[in-house]
Amino acid sequence: MTQSFPKHYDIASEQALYQSRVDRDFFHPEIVAAYRTEYGRQNRDESYTIILPPPNVTGKLHIGHAMMVAVEDAMVRHARMSGYRTLWLPGTDHAAISTQSVVAKKLAADGIDRFDLGRDRFLDKVREFVVEHRGHITGQLSSLGATLDRDREQYTLAEGPARAVRYAFQSLYQKGKIYQDNYVVNRSSGAQSVVSNEEVEHREEEGKLYYINYFVEGKGYSIPIATTRPETMFADVAIAVHPQDKRYKKHIGKNALIPYINKPIPIIGDEYVDVSFGTGALKITPTHDVNDFEVAKRHNLPMDQFAFDENNIFTEITGELFAGKPVADFKKNIIEYLKDIGNLDHVEEYTHTVPYCERTGCRIEPRLSQQWFMNVEHAADKCLHWLDEGEVQIYPERYEAVARKQYLEQIRPWAISRQIWRWHRIPVRTSESGQLFVLSEDDVLARWHEMKQGNPIVAMMIANLVADQRLHEMWGLEDLIDTLFGPSLTPQKGSVIEQYLAMYGTKFVDDTGILPYVTTIIDLLAKWEESDAVVEDVADQVITWLEESIGVETLPKQRYTYNWSVVAGVDETLTQSSDTLDTWFSSALWPFSTLGWPEKTSDLTDFYPGTVLETGYDIIFFRVIRMMIMGAELTGQAPFESVYLHGLVRDEKGRKMSKSIGNVVNPLVEIDKYGADALRLSLLSKSTVGMDKNYSEQDTQYYSRFVNKLWNASRFTTTFGLPDDPGIAAVWNDVDQLEQLMMDRVDMMHDFDLWMLHVVNELIYEADKMMSKFTLGELSHRLVTDIWQYYCDRYIEITKIMPSPISLVVLRVSLAKLLQLLHPFAPYVTTQLWTQLGFQSELMLTPWPTQYTLPDKNYKINLLMDIITTYRTLRTKVTDKSHEKVNVFLQAGTDMIDYIKQSESLVTKLVGIDMIEYVREGADLPDGYVTDVVVNMTLGVQGIQTISKADQIATLESELKAEEQFVQTLRKTLSNAGFVNSAPADVIEAKKAKMAEVKARIDTIEMELRRLKM
C-alpha cells in the first residue's frame, strides 16, 4: 500500500499519466503481448483491429471526434484486457476539397491567388499547412486518452498509402473496372470540381416556375414549357411529351424553336414525362440535367451544346446579348427579354429543392463532363453476400437495411475523378495520338529489366516522388536529396528514403535479383558520415545512379526532369491528366493500405481483416460501403467484421452544432474544466448506437462528481490499514493472489460480503453481454450507477458498521474488479487509483474480470437495500436537510419485520434515522406520512412539509407505470431463447426473483392507491 494518498483527484495529472504509458510503448500490440507473458497473463492467438477513421487534416477535433474516441478507446481497452493482440491504428485524411479551400483562403487573405502561385508552389504551401495541423490533431487525441499505436500512424498522402492508391487504380483499370465516360455530374463552382451525390446538400427554397412558350416551327401556335432554369434553354436539344398525352401527341415529329436564338429542335415522345407536372411538356437539356441526359441517350440526341461554361459564364451559343456574361447577373435579363418578345407566358411562385455543395456552400450545377468512373456492381453483389451470411454485421441492425436498399441494391457507377489540385493525381498519361497509359513503379521495374541500366530502386523511388508531386516538373540534385532525406509524411517512421527502403525490402524479400540493390543503398547510407572522402564517393555513386535511372532526363544547369515516355516505350510526349481522385477513393483503401498493402507485410497478415469499423451513421455510404467495395475488389475479403455506427453529438436542445448558432463545444475546454474521464462518461453514458446524443455540460459536471466520489471512496478504503492476518498482508498488493485467498475463505463471509460479490458478478456478466452487443452507453451508465450506489454508498458503510473477518479483503478485491470494469470508459482515474492503491502490474494490461463461483445470494439482502433506497428517496420528499432526523414506519409481515430488526442498526445509520416504528399488516397507517411500497411492505416517512393526498396518488401512479414497464422488460428478457440458453442459472433465477418482486410491488402500489382513492 502506498504511503501517500492525495485528498483530491487532480485532472491536471492526466496528460503526464498518458505520456508515461506512451513512453513505455503500452499501445503497441507486440509490447503488450510480451508484458502479459512476463506477468503470466494468457494471450489469445486472435487479433483485434480498429483502424481509426482518419480525421480531416483541415482543423481541430470537435465534440463528435471526442465521441468517436471515447467509443473506440473503450472497445480497444476492453479487447486488450481480454488478451487479444490489439491494434488501434491512427491516421489523418488529406481532405482534398476542404484542405485546398482552407489554404486558398489563407493565401487570398495575404493577397495571393493560387492560380498565380501555380500548382507546384501551391501544393508546397498545403504541405506546410498539413504538418502544422496534423500535430494539433495528435495532441487532441492524446488529451482524450486515445491508446493509439503512434508508431504505425498513417496519412492518406504518405508514401505507402500513395503507392497503394496508384496500384489500386492500375489494377482496377486493367480489369476494366475503371473507365472514362461522359456523364452528367455535380459541379461545384466554389471547389472548381466535380463532387459526388453524397456530398450534395438539398435545400428547400422559395423560387419561381417560368412558363415559356416554344413556338412550333411553321405553325401559329406554341407548346408551353414550365422550368425553374430558363438560363439552360440555349442548350436544349428537344421538347419531350408523353406519347399518350392527347394534348401533344400530334406534335411528335415536328420541330419547335428555342426562344431568341430560334434554333429548331425536335418534339419527341418519351414515357419519362410526367403529364401532371407543369404543362406536361419538358425541355431536354442533356448537358445540364442528369434525367435529360438519359432521355437524350435513348433518342440519340446531340450532347455537345452548353449554355454556360464551368465558371457559369454564358457560351457563344446564347447569342450576342448574353455570350460572355455571368449567369447570375443576367438571368433576370433573360426573363425580361422573353417577356418582350412574347415567349414568356407567366411566372408562378414555386417551392423547390436546390442542390448545394456541402464543402463550399455554393450551388451545384449539373454538367455533362468526361470523367473517370468505377464499375462497382459486381463488388456490391459481394458486399450483399457478406451481409446475407453475417460476415459483416452492422449495428444498429436497422442500418443494414439502409446499406442494402439505399446503396448496394441501387448502386451506380462511382465518379472517381475530381478537378482540384489537391492530390492524388489520376495516374493516367495520354500520348499525342490519344493512347492512354496507366503507369506505375512496376512499369519502371519492367523497363529496367529490359534495359539493365542504373539502380532499379533509385529509379522506382524517383518515379514515385514525381507521381506524388514531391519533385517539381524540373528539379535538381539538391531537391532530390532534400526530399529523400527529409521527414516522411508520416514523420515518426523516419525519412522518405527509409520509408521506401522498408517497403522495397518487403516487396522484394524473395527476389534475389532485386533485393541486393536495396541492401546496396542501405550499406551506402551507413557510410555517409564516415569521412568526407567516403561521402564524396557515395555522392558520386548516387549521381551515377540518378543519371542512369529509367525515365530521368538531364537538362541544362544541372536540372532534371522525368520522361514517362521512356517507361511507356513510345516516342510521343505523354501528358498526365490534371484531374485528381475523389478523396474517398484513397479512404476506401484505408483498412488495408495502412497495413502495407499491396505488399504482403506481417501487419497485413496479422491485423487484416479488421474487427470493427466505428464511424458516424451519416457517412455509411462514403466510408462503410466504399471500404467494403474496395475490400471485395482488391483483397477478396470483407475489411471488417462489425460496423458500429455512432450518432451525431448535438447541443443540449438537440440542435446540430454550428458556428453560426454559437453552440459548438470544444472538447479540450471541457477536459480542462472537468477532466477527460468526465467528458468521456458524459458522451458515452445513456448513448445508444446509431442515435444522436444531446451534449449537456451539466452531465459532464455530474460525472466529474462521480470521479471524485470514486476517488474519495477508494482513498477511504486505505484508512482501515492492513488486516492483522499476516497471510492476507503478504498478498495485499497482488490482486490475483488476494482474490484467490478471498475465494478460499468464502465461508468467513457474511451475507453483505456475498451480496457485494454478487453485484460484481452481475456487472461482469452484463459487461460481457453489452460489450458483445456494442451497448456501450447502457453499460457505462450501469457501471457508474452501481459503483456509486452499491459500492460507495452501501458496502463501504456496511463494512464500517458490521464487518466480517474477511470484509476488508472483499472491499479491496471488489474495488479492483470494479476499477477493471470501469477502466475502458474512465481510464485516467481508474489507472491512478490502481497505482495509488498499490496494486502490482499495469491496470490497462490486467485480465478482464471473470465471474466468481459463489454460494447462492440471500435475496432478502436485496429487499433490505431497496428499503434503504426507498427511505432515502422519501426523505428527499419531506426535507432537503440530509442530517435532519425524521420519523419512519414500516408495515410488513412478522417474518420480514423480524429479519429487518436483525439489521436495524445498519438501516438506521444508512438512512439517518433514530429508529423504525413497525406496523403490523392490516393495521391503519399513521397520518402525515409520505409512503411508498417495497414488494408487500409499506414504508413511510413523516412529512415535515404537508404532502397532499393528490400528490401521493400522482407519485404512486408514476411509480406504478415505471414498475409495469420494468416487468415488460424482464418478461422480454426471460422469453429470449438466446439469453435463457446462455446465461448462468443464478442470473436467470435472479431475473425471475426480480420479476416476482416487482409484481408484488405492483400489487402493493395498487392496494395503496385504492386506499388513498377511497
DRENPA-800491 format. One record per residue (C-alpha): residue in one letter; x, y, z. Coordinates in steps of 0.001 Angstrom, whole numbers, plus 500000, padded with zeros to 6 digits. Layout:
BEGIN
AXYZ ...
END
This chain:
BEGIN
M500000500000500000 T501263503467499133 Q502316505855501882 S500608508933500484 F497107509117499005 P496173512639497830 K492907514002499182 H491644515042495762 Y491769513702492231 D493884516034490108 I492742516199486485 A495923518119485646 S497872514868486099 E496068513089483257 Q498427514050480447 A501549513087482395 L499925509729483108 Y499093509279479425 Q502607510215478309 S504160507749480722 R502207504929479020 V503242506206475600 D506877506207476706 R506543502593477834 D505050501560474462 F501901500227476107 F499836500912472985 H501831498518470787 P500364495004470422 E503832493398470463 I504908495151473686 V501601494374475369 A501829490684474491 A505381490491475872 Y504347492281479074 R501391489978479626 T503592486921479097 E506110488276481606 Y503386488542484231 G501892485141483453 R498903486510481561 Q497384484450478773 N497410485949475287 R494885484971472650 D496012483963469191 E493386486224467597 S493954489854466795 Y491593492762467419 T491944495652464996 I490345499055464705 I491648501445462079 L490795504954463233 P488593506681460640 P491045509417459665 P490003512900460809 N490382515599458179 V493678517391458464 T491970520750457948 G491283521741461510 K490694520939465148 L488795517990466518 H485239518648467670 I482908517023470182 G481885514421467574 H485505513274467348 A485545513070471155 M482576510690470992 M484378508599468360 V487498508374470530 A485503507512473663 V483725504670471863 E486758503231470073 D489090503552473047 A486589501700475234 M486452498868472682 V490224498738472339 R490968498787476066 H488430496022476648 A489959493907473855 R493476494489475174 M492441493390478677 S490704490373477115 G494045489157475776 Y493707489955472067 R496642491242470018 T495100494654469872 L495932497299467303 W494298500709467124 L495939502408464175 P495704506195463802 G495882508401460755 T494666511567459101 D492986512277455777 H494164514880453293 A490545516059452805 A491174517227449267 I488496519855448684 S488416521118452271 T492186521490452555 Q492511523188449178 S489725525601450114 V491213526454453521 V494726527058452190 A493445529044449208 K491515531332451562 K494571531810453787 L496628532784450748 A493887535074449433 A493867536876452785 D497555537635452110 G496764538850448594 I497982535673446849 D495897533940444172 R496542530180443948 F496411530284440144 D499150532924440101 L501179530810442515 G500882527708440347 R500142524090441190 D503588523080442449 R504108526058444744 F500535525877445991 L500993522235446999 D504162523223448871 K502021525645450892 V499492522902451510 R502199520582452884 E503323523279455320 F499731523675456496 V499284519911456900 V502435519471459001 E501190522125461422 H497643520828461739 R498465517138462000 G500414517979465144 H497328519672466585 I495185516607465956 T497749514287467543 G497774516413470700 Q493990516499470893 L493685512725470546 S496217512361473346 S494171514665475595 L491202512345475158 G493289509358476280 A493328507525472951 T495589504451473179 L496626504640469537 D499774502970468220 R501584506149467138 D504455504280465511 R502020502919462934 E500327506258462242 Q499402506839458607 Y498380509699456338 T496446509313453105 L499177511081451120 A502136509356452775 E504499507216450733 G502837503861451452 P499149504778451005 A500015506851447910 R501650503816446256 A498604501759447240 V496270504245445521 R498216504016442251 Y498401500222442484 A494647500023443109 F493848502326440191 Q496101500416437790 S494780497033438931 L491144498074438549 Y491852499766435222 Q493453496616433843 K490418494618434987 G488151497024433103 K486548498225436331 I487824501795435881 Y486933503565432659 Q486380507025431169 D482938508168430069 N480690511192429574 Y478040511689432213 V476184514465433974 V477946515116437256 N477625517611440104 R479931520550439572 S480785522867442444 S481912526266441201 G483341527026444640 A485519523922444599 Q486010524136440827 S485440520392440795 V483014517530440499 V481530516309443789 S479644513087444460 N475886512821445043 E476589512151448710 E478419515475449030 V475395517421447813 E473052519036450324 H469489519596449109 R467811522710450473 E464175523649450061 E463882527183448711 E461223529597447517 G461745530154443806 K459870530715440598 L458444528477437915 Y458695530109434493 Y456193529175431772 I457914529703428384 N456245529319425001 Y458215527316422421 F456663528034419011 V456209525094416701 E458184525667413505 G455989526856410663 K452834526857412794 G450962529605414504 Y450869528021417957 S453310527138420734 I453960524497423368 P454283525930426895 I457180524632428966 A457468525046432770 T461034525359434045 T462932526654437059 R466100527087434963 P465406529239431902 E469134530006431629 T469750526484430243 M467285526819427332 F470005527744424842 A471383524208425128 D468021522481424620 V468097519638422093 A464418518580422149 I460958519078423584 A459647515873425192 V455990514968425712 H454335511773426845 P453493509668423769 Q449940509095425056 D449259512720426014 K446301513753423836 R447311517407424095 Y450671516975422396 K450944513586420654 K450023515141417304 H453137517370417546 I455617514494417878 G457953514559414897 K457640518291414356 N460199520916415392 A459986523654417993 L462080526815418101 I464300527743421038 P463272531290422023 Y465549534157420999 I468087532054419072 N465257530406417041 K467132527135416706 P464825524269415653 I464745521199417932 P462614518048417559 I459488517273419551 I459803513692420819 G457646511248422758 D459060509663425919 E457302507928428813 Y459643509630431289 V457483512770431020 D455113513336433949 V451884514664432420 S450801516103435773 F453848518339436273 G453769521854434901 T452368521779431382 G453170518132430688 A455948519068428250 L459655519212429072 K462657520937427562 I465507518410427186 T468936519824428069 P471269516798428375 T474431518762429165 H472840520385432235 D470478517752433690 V471041514078434505 N467472512980433682 D467555514857430390 F470856513111429666 E469161509707429934 V466315510834427655 A468815512171425114 K470720508867425115 R467539506928424384 H466762509168421392 N470329509573420133 L470184513361420546 P473278515586420330 M475140516317423562 D477634518984422603 Q475759522166423467 F476443524036426736 A474513527126427779 F477304528224430118 D480816527089430922 E482396525679434086 N482670529190435533 N478956529892434913 I479653532266432018 F477232532143429064 T478750530497425982 E478668531693422363 I475516529712421529 T473485532108423711 G473867534926421205 E475402538359421387 L473102539614424162 F474339537049426668 A477567535404425475 G480426536099427871 K478109537374430618 P477817535795434110 V474682533689434514 A473918535020437994 D473930538634436788 F471992538140433534 K469361535514434399 K466901538335435108 N467688539840431689 I466660536579430010 I463235536730431655 E462733540347430647 Y463765539606427064 L461433536582426829 K458631538817428051 D459447541461425460 I459449539029422512 G456249537289423637 N457698533944424714 L457055534334428455 D453569533131429300 H453561533718433059 V455568533163436264 E454469531328439438 E455918531260442903 Y457356527788443438 T458934525901446334 H461589523508445091 T464707521640446204 V468035523172445236 P471393521313445416 Y474344522878447256 C477905521728447804 E478400520588451400 R482086521521451271 T481884525062449910 G478251526078450341 C477910527118446679 R475106525993444398 I475682522807442412 E475335522918438643 P474735519559436945 R477036519380433916 L477877516841431250 S481541516074431573 Q484116513456430699 Q485080511787433970 W486655508623435285 F484234506066436695 M484470502807438570 N482041499970437907 V481112498694441387 E478150496460440526 H479975493128440998 A481591494338444225 A478183495457445524 D476862491914444978 K479794490581447016 C479001493053449801 L475364491934449843 H476583488336450180 W478676489309453211 L475618490871454819 D473461487854453955 E475967485443455516 G476648487600458582 E480310488047457634 V479734491764458153 Q477282492874460812 I476046496439461156 Y474991497945464479 P472297499092464887 E470701496484462680 R468258498908461066 Y471159500454459138 E471773497170457358 A468531497811455505 V469780501313454681 A473031499874453334 R471104497392451224 K468135499339449916 Q469537502838449543 Y473024501958448328 L474062498425447434 E470896497356445624 Q470745500639443682 I474471501067443157 R475551503256440242 P478989503767438701 W481207505774441005 A482561509037439546 I486085508957440979 S487711511954439242 R487862515484440629 Q489085518770439160 I491175520024442054 W494889520341442646 R494908518607445970 W496203515084445246 H496057512084444445 R496599512759440727 I494995510230438418 P497931508121437128 V496814508273433503 R499007509747430761 T497870510442427221 S500108510324424157 E499898512839421310 S497994510244419280 G495429509801422066 Q496652506493423516 L496185506119427298 F498896504791429601 V498430503903433288 L501990503610434577 S503421502756437976 E506685501765439626 D506178498214438359 D506322499527434796 V509577501297435715 L510903497971437020 A509788496124433894 R511587498684431737 W514708498327433900 H514685494568433289 E514772495322429551 M517494497989429715 K519524496814432766 Q520546500401433355 G521143502171436694 N519736501118440031 P516088499936439845 I515336501014443424 V516539504570442740 A514518504592439509 M511343503475441270 M511797505952444140 I512167508855441709 A509127507706439725 N507065507680442906 L508333511080444064 V507369512547440698 A503980510839440785 D503402512192444314 Q504478515668443162 R507170515665445823 L509524516653442995 H508529519517440718 E508459519214436937 M512102520294436887 W514303519560439853 G517932519498440892 L520128517073442789 E519717519171445944 D515928518951445635 L516161515166445349 I518476514834448351 D516381517222450458 T513261515229449622 L514746511781450147 F516416512676453416 G513605514886454635 P510983513553457050 S508386511187455702 L504793512410455559 T504451510033458500 P507488511512460286 Q507550509037463173 K508619506449460599 G511806508283459664 S512912509840456382 V511389509394452948 I514226507152451796 E513911504991454912 Q510222504544454151 Y510886503430450588 L513708501095451559 A511466499484454174 M508705498995451609 Y511062497637448946 G512715495347451476 T509287493737451881 K508329493909448209 F511474492131447054 V512178489932450077 D512025486796447891 D513508488392444776 T517221487600444796 G517696489700441682 I516396492989443119 L516892492727446898 P520687493258446665 Y520032496710445220 V518077497599448357 T520932496296450507 T523487498247448492 I521692501537449136 I521345500730452831 D525085499967453029 L525940503223451265 L523779505219453662 A525593503627456599 K528896505011455244 W527504508512454717 E529094510073457802 E532345508096457944 S534555510726456288 D534469513456453681 A536150511155451149 V533569508433451697 V530738510949451445 E532172512150448127 D532316508591446803 V528743507944447921 A527551511168446301 D529277510235443025 Q527596506846443093 V524170508425443712 I524677510866440821 T525617507988438529 W522514506049439511 L520409509147439093 E521651509898435598 E521210506247434588 S517763505890436129 I514937504875433837 G512997507967432721 V515340510577434226 E516497513156431681 T519336515610432269 L518584519266431488 P520905522292431279 K522174523865434514 Q522239520521436369 R518465520197436349 Y516485517034435730 T513015516043434586 Y511185512728434340 N510090511332430997 W507337508720431304 S507554508146427545 V510716506118428188 V508832503907430664 A505933503519428229 G508343502736425365 V506888505322422963 D508429508258421088 E505474510576421703 T505213513038424557 L502917511848427364 T500705514324429199 Q499359513419432629 S495725514021433461 S495300517149435552 D492401515524437436 T492751514046440881 L490971511192442584 D487976511517444852 T489204511706448455 W487016508722449294 F488918506563446790 S492022506600448987 S489914506420452166 A488221503285450831 L491621501547450824 W492298502612454422 P491587499249456152 F494464497624454240 S496645500383452745 T497516501421456317 L498869497914456938 G501267497878453989 W499075496606451141 P499760495792448318 E502870494286449909 K502292491137451975 T503510492669455201 S503375490997458603 D500905493677459709 L498592492852456814 T498776489170457759 D498271489807461474 F495669492590461511 Y493591492308458330 P490662491935458079 G489884494349460897 T487489493659463724 V485383496801463985 L484803499854461840 E483430502614464049 T482050505663462272 G479067508003462002 Y475803506811460502 D475769509923458281 I478674508614456171 I477608504990455811 F477938505265452014 F481095507383451928 R483044505160454281 V481390501825455062 I480078500820451639 R483117502044449730 M485549500280452069 M483579497067451581 I483603497564447806 M487376498048447697 G487895495092450027 A485839492959447640 E487716494129444539 L491280494220445840 T491609491705448693 G488621489408448261 Q487899489774451987 A485447491842453967 P487586494602455512 F485936494299458933 E483619492015460866 S481391494607462524 V480316498156461815 Y479412500346464794 L477559503496463766 H477514506285466309 G475120509204466070 L475776512913465883 V476520514881469034 R474040517747469252 D473690520578471720 E471534520441474835 K468448521488472836 G469008518841470189 R470315521265467568 K473199520434465265 M476305522248466425 S477144525226464253 K479495528183464430 S476699530437463195 I474463529394466092 G477379529634468505 N476694526270470150 V479912524459469186 V481523522648472123 N485315522403472220 P486202519074473883 L489561520424475090 V487828523203477020 E485581520630478719 I488609518475479537 D490403521432481103 K487391522043483355 Y486262518536484237 G488881516042483025 A488855513575480128 D487119510825482122 A484135513014482962 L483775514083479333 R484070510518478047 L481478509233480516 S479173512124479678 L479342511295475962 L479039507535476415 S476521507118479236 K472948506692478053 S474078506972474444 T472529504493472028 V474263503047468997 G473078504810465861 M471181507519467757 D472075511178468138 K473271512324471555 N472496515671473143 Y475523517018474954 S474996518783478273 E477746520340480347 Q475653519514483425 D476088515817482591 T479844516279482455 Q479712518032485839 Y477744515057487202 Y480340512554486001 S483070514764487375 R481375514398490771 F481275510637490253 V485011510576489516 N485661512471492747 K483258510201494659 L485133507139493409 W488447508738494347 N487282509573497874 A485719506153498392 S488896504418497232 R491008506634499443 F488742505821502381 T489350502084501953 T493019502700502761 T492164504204506153 F491332500747507520 G495005499833507293 L496339496328506618 P494469493345508057 D496080491735511084 D496242488386509298 P499861488078508009 G498729485761505193 I496451488492503866 A499021491242504379 A501591489241502379 V499441489280499215 W497704492610499797 N499088494235496617 D498790491177494364 V495211491186493097 D495332487643491727 Q496644486093494928 L494414488231497139 E491424487167495050 Q492374483502495402 L492766483895499167 M489343485550499342 M487705482685497466 D489425480153499731 R487719481851502699 V484186482233501358 D482877480553504489 M484100483553506530 M481903485991504581 H478580487305505828 D475555487974503613 F476647491527502830 D480070490384501569 L478385487847499317 W475862490466498203 M478702492768497094 L480419489994495173 H477128489060493528 V476804492712492463 V480286492460490910 N479368489123489314 E476268490546487680 L478193493572486427 I480806491280484848 Y478078489250483155 E476280492370481925 A479567493929480763 D480463490874478675 K476999490777477127 M476805494522476455 M480311494777475003 S479490491968472567 K476333493818471513 F478026497249471454 T475617498734474007 L478410500810475496 G476145503643476600 E473964501360478685 L476992499617480175 S478858502775481180 H475718504171482806 R475109500900484649 L478690500823485933 V478561504391487213 T475188503867488898 D476067500564490582 I479536501613491675 W478226504824493193 Q475143503327494823 Y476211499842495851 Y479936500112496471 C480496503725497530 D477226504440499319 R476404500990500679 Y479159498433501002 I481801500767502372 E479340501934505031 I478323498341505805 T481973497414506212 K482396500213508740 I479280499278510697 M479306495486510726 P482371493918509098 S483052490224508757 P486562488747509310 I487073488902505528 S485216492140504686 L488385494205504150 V489587491699501569 V486192491725499817 L486252495518499960 R489658495642498250 V489128492875495697 S485687494117494656 L487161497607494211 A489891496147491995 K487303494354489859 L485165497485489575 L488185499542488514 Q488928496964485817 L485350497061484546 L485268500854484544 H488739501287483038 P487747501284479329 F485333504136479989 A487264506190482551 P490921505230482037 Y492638508069483886 V491058507921487341 T490996504106487343 T494694503911486436 Q495668506465489067 L493606504693491711 W495088501321490779 T498576502722491273 Q497624504676494392 L496125501566495987 G499457499825495483 F498318497063493146 Q501069495353491209 S501084495211487394 E499546497725484986 L495760498151485073 M495286498526481311 L497090495191480795 T495424493177483555 P492998490420482527 W489379491328482018 P487406490131485083 T485618486794485103 Q482734485769487335 Y483188484095490720 T481624480819491755 L479667481882494830 P477099480475497232 D473502481424496452 K472604485007497230 N470278485797500115 Y467598487732498255 K466385489345501477 I469533491473501243 N468113492958498057 L464917493818499895 L466948495458502631 M468796497534500045 D465517498514498404 I464165499571501784 I467198501782502377 T466882503308498912 T463152503929499366 Y463588505576502760 R466299507827501313 T464047508767498408 L461135509533500731 R463402511724502869 T464036513955499853 K460288514497499545 V459927515847503059 T463235517594503773 D466269518876501922 K468430518680505059 S470411515446504895 H471222515377508622 E467724516232509853 K466197513331511780 V462820512043510571 N460335509504511906 V459664506423509802 F457401503405509928 L457458500014508235 Q454361497899507686 A455199494271506898 G454597490673507841 T456022489287511066 D458795487291509348 M460042490275507406 I459895492552510433 D461961490044512411 Y464551489928509616 I464790493698509351 K465143494060513124 Q468349491976512882 S469879494707510690 E468002497682512112 S471168499439513272 L472515499243509723 V469311500622508199 T469013503472510686 K472625504569510165 L472456504390506365 V469140506245506259 G469996508715509022 I467170507957511478 D466976507005515140 M464545504092514948 I461898502350512871 E458267502129514051 Y456885498727512997 V453219498438512000 R451579495025511693 E449840494008508481 G446234495187508220 A446623497933510812 D445821501557509998 L448789503617508903 P449690506727510849 D448645510065509324 G451018512689507997 Y453468510272506360 V454730510110502797 T454583506455501770 D455996504047499245 V455975500299498807 V458677497646498544 V457211494304497449 N454417493731500025 M455737496222502580 T454656499837503067 L457267502384504119 G456515505837505446 V458443508949506367 Q456728511579508473 G456141514722506467 I457830517822507797 Q456142519525504842 T452445518972504083 I452005516387501335 S448527516307499806 K446688513101499041 A446587514115495367 D450387514403495289 Q450770510987496919 I448382509474494361 A450268511102491481 T453580509798492828 L452282506259493232 E450689506261489765 S454003507356488264 E455818504600490155 L453180502058489084 K453769502951485436 A457535502590485857 E457192499198487545 E454841497916484847 Q457377498943482191 F460097497162484176 V458000493985484237 Q457700494142480452 T461483494452480147 L462066491461482446 R459438489414480628 K461094490168477280 T464485489117478656 L463187485844480095 S461378484994476860 N464591485448474857 A465831481962473990 G469373483203473453 F469509484649476959 V467922481636478648 N470262479204476869 S473478481117477569 A473021482897480901 P474210481239484139 A471469479624486176 D471895482021489108 V471439485020486812 I468232483558485341 E466934482835488832 A467812486371489875 K465770487733486968 K462828485506487918 A463087486575491550 K463167490206490478 M460071489598488328 A458193488190491326 E459451491049493490 V458285493707491049 K454886492037490572 A454413492006494350 R455406495677494445 I452789496434491766 D450127494695493881 T451129496749496922 I451109500024494971 E447675499237493556 M446375498416497051 E447764501701498399 L446209503614495511 R442818502037496226 R443155503059499873 L444045506648499002 K441197506941496486 M438505505701498902 
END
